[in-house]
Amino acid sequence: MQMMHVSDFVHGKTQDIIYLDHAATTKVDPEVFEAMVPHLQEEYGNPSSLYGLARRSRIKLEQARETVASFIGADASEIVFTGCGTEADNYVIKGTALAKGEQGRHIITSAIEHHAVLHPCQALEKQGFEVTYLPVDEYGLVSPEQVAEALRDDTILVTIMYANNEVGTIEPIAEIGAICRERGVWFHTDAVQAVGKIPVNVDELNVDMLALSAHKIYGPKGVGALYVRKGVRLPPLIDGGAQEEGRRGGTENVAGIVGLGKAIELLQRRGEEDNRREAALRDRLIAGITESISHCRLTGHPEQRLPNIASFVVQYVEGEGILLSLDMEGICASTGSACTSASLDPSHVLIAMGYSHTLAHGSLRLSVGRENTEEEIERVIELLPPIVQRLREMSPLWADARKRGEVT
């Protein structure tokens, strides 16, 4: 019997995989990796120091800041590098509470936000803040009119995601931002899924703060960025140094930040072409799966959605069973969001969209990326129907539906 080694798993030598979970994370692009390597070895200077080695690190860090700022239509001074998108969201929500808690203690968000937004909001509720969780329609859309109705004199922040990470629905951020701007309320959007997939310009979106993450766009894990409009003053969430103009203490992750900058450069060069390809693959997945599997429906808005996400609910079957069966075939997918995929609770996003707990447990998300091929998509369309049928034959829900005459 041939022995397997840890390195086989690390380097993916055990089998060829079809990776369809790009909304969870992406592989570091080779050009990004090459840009990072010098800052892990030869160019290891602390950018806060004064000698030449350190100054070279500072130059690269500021070049990355300029690149990120330019990509979203901001000024470099408005970009704060963080450890991830989750930290950026926390910084906005908890920082706003610290900055404006004496003016008001009301925050507005939506019921379908990522937990990076929901959990800090819930934490603030324990401290006496009031949070309004706006409902969404069957497609996962937030209504700008409901945002306007929910605004109060003591509202200090509105935070609505640009695009949903589970179903891919794109929210009317510019309209919501205009309403907040008119009322003088700070507006933040979690754009972690949107950056690189749809146009992101902070002025056109009317946002005061915007979060993004490197590992969703073929950059490294462990680095993100937050746009903070001039005039919006947030106290630091992390104390301990004067880095990031006093906004985030701690020595900067230079290699990671350089990697983020390079990932943005690649988006500038090839993002539109990637998105056209991915949208075609997504559409083929949607058509192939819904046509070949009965009692399976697309979730999210049919048109107003990200180019890379195809999401479904498959009736009479558990999403976890689908994932394990796909994994045995070397296919990586997701049920719900990556941060909660180990949970047995149904997707809070689908529940908010009106799906029953039973249906929500049958969720499946396939998110394509720049390396996926048409052959891979056809392979998934070929393998998924028999997997679903096999799982249904073992499901008491399917048996009960047969007895009721709902299925044959």
C-alpha distance (Angstrom), angle and dihedral (degrees) to the residues before:
residue distance angle dihedral
M1 . . .
Q2 3.79 . .
M3 3.79 113.9 .
M4 3.83 119.2 -128.1
H5 3.78 119.9 -143.2
V6 3.79 131.3 -152.2
S7 3.80 88.4 -113.8
D8 3.81 89.4 60.7
F9 3.77 89.9 62.0
V10 3.79 94.1 40.8
H11 3.79 92.7 53.3
G12 3.78 95.5 38.3
K13 3.80 95.4 -117.3
T14 3.80 96.6 140.2
Q15 3.80 94.3 78.8
D16 3.76 143.2 -20.4
I17 3.78 109.7 -95.1
I18 3.77 133.5 -155.1
Y19 3.77 103.3 -140.2
L20 3.82 113.0 -152.8
D21 3.79 100.8 157.2
H22 3.79 101.8 87.8
A23 3.81 91.1 135.5
A24 3.82 86.5 65.8
T25 3.79 96.4 47.7
T26 3.79 141.5 -39.0
K27 3.77 135.2 -133.0
V28 3.80 114.5 -101.0
D29 3.79 107.7 -101.6
P30 3.84 113.5 -118.3
E31 3.82 90.9 -120.7
V32 3.79 89.9 51.9
F33 3.79 91.0 49.9
E34 3.81 91.9 49.7
A35 3.80 90.9 50.9
M36 3.81 91.4 51.2
V37 3.81 100.4 46.6
P38 3.85 98.5 76.4
H39 3.81 89.7 56.0
L40 3.78 91.1 55.6
Q41 3.81 92.0 51.6
E42 3.82 127.1 12.0
E43 3.84 99.2 12.6
Y44 3.81 96.6 49.8
G45 3.82 99.1 135.0
N46 3.79 122.3 140.2
P47 3.83 104.8 -113.4
S48 3.81 90.7 -141.1
S49 3.80 93.5 62.5
L50 3.81 125.2 89.3
Y51 3.82 107.8 -132.0
G52 3.78 125.2 95.3
L53 3.81 97.3 -96.3
A54 3.80 89.8 54.7
R55 3.80 94.4 43.0
R56 3.81 90.0 56.8
S57 3.80 89.0 55.4
R58 3.81 89.7 49.3
I59 3.80 91.8 51.3
K60 3.82 92.3 52.0
L61 3.80 91.4 46.3
E62 3.80 92.3 52.4
Q63 3.80 92.0 45.2
A64 3.80 88.5 56.1
R65 3.81 89.5 48.8
E66 3.81 90.3 53.6
T67 3.80 90.9 48.8
V68 3.81 93.9 51.3
A69 3.80 92.1 45.0
S70 3.79 93.9 49.1
F71 3.80 92.1 49.9
I72 3.82 93.0 58.5
G73 3.81 97.6 35.1
A74 3.79 96.0 -105.9
D75 3.79 136.9 126.7
A76 3.80 117.0 -103.3
S77 3.81 90.8 -120.0
E78 3.81 88.2 62.9
I79 3.82 94.8 61.3
V80 3.82 121.3 93.6
F81 3.79 117.4 -173.7
T82 3.81 114.4 -137.4
G83 3.79 138.3 179.4
C84 3.82 93.6 -103.0
G85 3.80 144.0 -29.3
T86 3.80 90.6 -84.3
E87 3.80 90.9 58.2
A88 3.80 90.2 48.9
D89 3.81 91.2 53.3
N90 3.79 91.6 46.7
Y91 3.79 90.7 48.9
V92 3.80 91.0 55.2
I93 3.79 97.4 45.8
K94 3.80 100.0 40.1
G95 3.80 92.3 34.7
T96 3.81 91.1 54.1
A97 3.79 90.0 49.9
L98 3.80 89.7 53.2
A99 3.79 93.8 44.3
K100 3.81 99.5 43.6
G101 3.79 105.6 18.8
E102 3.79 91.6 113.7
Q103 3.83 91.7 53.3
G104 3.79 95.5 49.8
R105 3.78 143.9 -24.6
H106 3.79 103.1 -147.9
I107 3.82 125.0 108.8
I108 3.80 129.3 -178.8
T109 3.79 124.2 -151.3
S110 3.81 137.3 144.5
A111 3.79 132.7 -97.0
I112 3.83 92.1 -120.1
E113 3.79 100.8 55.3
H114 3.79 122.6 129.8
H115 3.78 112.9 -95.8
A116 3.81 87.3 -109.5
V117 3.81 84.0 75.6
L118 3.80 102.1 28.7
H119 3.80 96.5 51.9
P120 3.83 97.5 51.8
C121 3.81 88.3 46.0
Q122 3.79 89.3 53.0
A123 3.79 89.9 47.2
L124 3.80 89.7 55.1
E125 3.80 90.9 50.0
K126 3.80 87.4 62.2
Q127 3.81 87.0 56.5
G128 3.80 93.6 54.7
F129 3.80 101.4 -90.2
E130 3.79 119.4 134.0
V131 3.80 118.8 -133.1
T132 3.80 126.0 -165.9
Y133 3.81 112.4 -152.8
L134 3.78 106.1 -157.9
P135 3.82 118.3 -144.6
V136 3.80 123.3 -125.1
D137 3.79 133.2 -144.4
E138 3.81 126.5 -110.9
Y139 3.82 90.4 -78.6
G140 3.80 94.7 50.3
L141 3.81 95.2 -105.0
V142 3.79 122.7 150.8
S143 3.80 114.2 -140.9
P144 3.83 115.8 -127.4
E145 3.80 87.6 -151.5
Q146 3.79 90.5 58.8
V147 3.79 89.8 50.4
A148 3.80 89.4 53.8
E149 3.80 91.6 48.6
A150 3.80 92.1 49.1
L151 3.83 94.8 52.3
R152 3.80 114.8 107.5
D153 3.77 136.6 -179.3
D154 3.81 89.1 -100.9
T155 3.84 95.7 48.0
I156 3.81 109.2 122.8
L157 3.80 102.2 172.1
V158 3.79 142.5 20.9
T159 3.82 115.8 -165.3
I160 3.82 119.7 -176.6
M161 3.81 124.1 162.3
Y162 3.82 117.9 -117.6
A163 3.81 94.2 -137.8
N164 3.78 130.1 4.9
N165 3.78 116.7 -111.9
E166 3.81 95.8 -146.6
V167 3.81 106.0 41.8
G168 3.81 101.1 16.2
T169 3.81 97.5 -126.5
I170 3.82 113.3 159.9
E171 3.80 114.0 -137.1
P172 3.84 126.7 -140.0
I173 3.79 92.2 -107.6
A174 3.82 98.2 157.7
E175 3.82 91.7 55.0
I176 3.80 92.8 46.5
G177 3.79 90.3 46.5
A178 3.81 91.7 52.5
I179 3.80 90.1 53.6
C180 3.79 92.0 50.2
R181 3.80 91.7 45.8
E182 3.81 90.6 53.4
R183 3.81 91.2 50.5
G184 3.81 94.3 43.9
V185 3.82 94.7 -118.9
W186 3.80 121.8 141.4
F187 3.81 112.6 -110.5
H188 3.81 125.6 -156.8
T189 3.78 130.9 -177.9
D190 3.79 129.1 -164.9
A191 3.82 99.3 -137.4
V192 3.80 96.5 171.1
Q193 3.81 92.9 121.3
A194 3.80 95.6 35.6
V195 3.80 102.9 53.8
G196 3.78 108.8 98.2
K197 3.80 93.2 11.9
I198 3.80 103.1 66.7
P199 3.82 133.2 12.4
V200 3.80 113.2 -72.5
N201 3.80 117.8 -169.1
V202 3.79 115.7 156.3
D203 3.80 94.8 -150.4
E204 3.79 94.6 48.6
L205 3.80 89.9 47.2
N206 3.82 92.9 49.3
V207 3.81 91.4 -134.1
D208 3.78 127.7 153.7
M209 3.80 95.1 -164.5
L210 3.81 132.9 19.5
A211 3.82 131.2 -177.3
L212 3.81 127.1 -150.7
S213 3.81 136.9 170.8
A214 3.80 133.6 -145.8
H215 3.78 100.2 -143.4
K216 3.82 93.2 62.5
I217 3.82 90.9 60.5
Y218 3.82 102.6 46.3
G219 3.78 93.6 -82.8
P220 3.82 128.3 118.2
K221 3.78 127.4 -74.2
G222 3.78 116.8 -110.3
V223 3.81 100.3 49.7
G224 3.79 134.4 85.8
A225 3.77 139.6 151.2
L226 3.76 138.4 -131.3
Y227 3.78 125.5 -153.2
V228 3.81 112.1 -146.8
R229 3.80 115.5 -176.1
K230 3.80 117.2 -127.5
G231 3.78 108.8 -92.8
V232 3.81 94.0 32.8
R233 3.78 105.5 107.3
L234 3.79 118.0 -165.1
P235 3.81 121.4 -179.3
P236 3.82 112.4 -126.2
L237 3.78 116.0 -86.0
I238 3.81 89.9 -158.0
D239 3.80 116.5 45.4
G240 3.77 124.1 -166.4
G241 3.78 108.7 89.6
A242 3.77 147.3 18.5
Q243 3.80 95.9 -105.4
E244 3.81 120.0 134.4
E245 3.80 90.4 27.1
G246 3.80 90.0 -57.1
R247 3.80 92.9 -54.8
R248 3.83 99.4 106.9
G249 3.78 124.2 21.1
G250 3.80 120.8 -144.8
T251 3.78 136.8 70.6
E252 3.78 109.1 -68.1
N253 3.81 121.2 -108.7
V254 3.80 92.2 -119.1
A255 3.81 96.6 178.2
G256 3.80 91.4 49.0
I257 3.79 93.4 46.0
V258 3.79 91.1 49.3
G259 3.80 87.0 50.3
L260 3.80 91.1 52.2
G261 3.78 90.5 50.2
K262 3.80 91.6 50.4
A263 3.81 91.3 47.8
I264 3.81 88.7 54.3
E265 3.80 90.2 49.1
L266 3.81 89.2 55.1
L267 3.80 90.2 50.6
Q268 3.78 89.6 53.3
R269 3.80 89.3 52.2
R270 3.78 103.2 40.1
G271 3.80 109.1 5.4
E272 3.79 97.4 106.1
E273 3.80 92.8 48.6
D274 3.82 91.2 47.0
N275 3.79 91.7 50.9
R276 3.80 93.4 50.3
R277 3.80 90.4 52.0
E278 3.78 93.0 45.2
A279 3.80 93.3 48.5
A280 3.82 89.6 54.8
L281 3.81 91.6 49.5
R282 3.80 90.6 46.1
D283 3.79 91.5 51.6
R284 3.79 91.2 49.7
L285 3.81 90.2 51.6
I286 3.79 91.7 49.8
A287 3.80 93.8 48.3
G288 3.81 95.7 42.0
I289 3.80 95.7 47.7
T290 3.79 99.2 42.3
E291 3.80 91.6 46.2
S292 3.81 96.2 47.9
I293 3.83 101.1 39.0
S294 3.79 120.0 60.3
H295 3.79 120.6 -141.2
C296 3.80 91.1 23.1
R297 3.77 121.8 126.0
L298 3.78 137.3 -174.8
T299 3.80 115.3 -112.3
G300 3.80 124.8 -148.6
H301 3.78 128.4 29.7
P302 3.83 111.9 -31.9
E303 3.81 93.4 -138.1
Q304 3.80 109.7 9.0
R305 3.80 93.4 68.6
L306 3.79 140.5 110.3
P307 3.81 115.7 -83.1
N308 3.81 94.1 -122.5
I309 3.82 106.5 45.6
A310 3.81 126.0 87.4
S311 3.81 110.8 175.5
F312 3.78 130.4 179.3
V313 3.77 146.2 172.1
V314 3.78 113.1 -136.3
Q315 3.79 111.6 -158.4
Y316 3.83 123.5 -133.9
V317 3.79 94.6 18.2
E318 3.82 138.8 82.4
G319 3.80 118.6 -114.2
E320 3.81 90.9 -138.8
G321 3.79 90.2 59.5
I322 3.80 90.9 52.2
L323 3.80 91.4 50.2
L324 3.79 94.3 49.9
S325 3.80 91.2 48.0
L326 3.80 92.0 48.3
D327 3.79 90.0 47.9
M328 3.80 89.8 56.2
E329 3.81 86.3 58.1
G330 3.81 91.8 49.0
I331 3.81 95.0 -103.9
C332 3.82 119.7 135.5
A333 3.80 116.0 -152.9
S334 3.80 139.1 142.9
T335 3.77 141.5 -124.2
G336 3.78 108.1 -150.4
S337 3.80 117.5 -25.6
A338 3.81 124.1 -23.9
C339 3.79 93.4 -119.4
T340 3.83 91.5 60.2
S341 3.80 102.3 28.7
A342 3.82 91.1 111.7
S343 3.81 90.6 57.2
L344 3.80 122.1 97.4
D345 3.79 91.0 -148.4
P346 3.80 115.9 106.1
S347 3.79 119.0 -108.5
H348 3.80 111.2 -76.1
V349 3.80 87.1 -149.7
L350 3.80 94.3 58.9
I351 3.81 91.9 43.0
A352 3.82 89.3 53.6
M353 3.82 88.7 50.0
G354 3.80 89.8 58.0
Y355 3.80 102.0 -98.9
S356 3.79 118.4 142.5
H357 3.80 119.7 -114.2
T358 3.80 89.4 -109.7
L359 3.80 93.6 53.5
A360 3.79 93.0 42.3
H361 3.81 89.9 56.9
G362 3.81 87.4 63.4
S363 3.79 95.0 60.9
L364 3.79 121.9 139.2
R365 3.81 127.8 -177.1
L366 3.79 122.9 -167.2
S367 3.80 114.3 -176.3
V368 3.79 119.3 -175.0
G369 3.80 129.2 -150.3
R370 3.77 142.9 -166.5
E371 3.82 95.5 -80.1
N372 3.80 98.6 49.3
T373 3.81 117.0 111.5
E374 3.79 135.5 -151.9
E375 3.81 88.5 -113.7
E376 3.80 90.8 57.6
I377 3.80 91.5 50.6
E378 3.80 91.8 50.3
R379 3.81 89.4 49.3
V380 3.81 90.9 55.1
I381 3.81 91.6 47.4
E382 3.82 88.3 51.4
L383 3.81 96.2 47.9
L384 3.79 102.7 39.3
P385 3.84 101.7 66.0
P386 3.83 95.7 56.7
I387 3.81 89.7 44.9
V388 3.79 90.8 54.1
Q389 3.80 92.5 45.3
R390 3.81 92.3 50.2
L391 3.79 91.4 50.2
R392 3.79 91.4 47.0
E393 3.79 91.7 53.2
M394 3.81 87.3 59.0
S395 3.81 94.7 44.0
P396 3.82 122.4 99.9
L397 3.80 87.3 -152.6
W398 3.81 90.0 61.3
A399 3.81 91.2 46.5
D400 3.80 91.4 50.9
A401 3.81 91.0 47.9
R402 3.80 89.6 52.8
K403 3.79 91.2 52.2
R404 3.79 89.4 51.7
G405 3.80 90.7 49.2
E406 3.82 93.4 -118.0
V407 3.81 92.8 124.7
T408 3.78 135.9 22.0
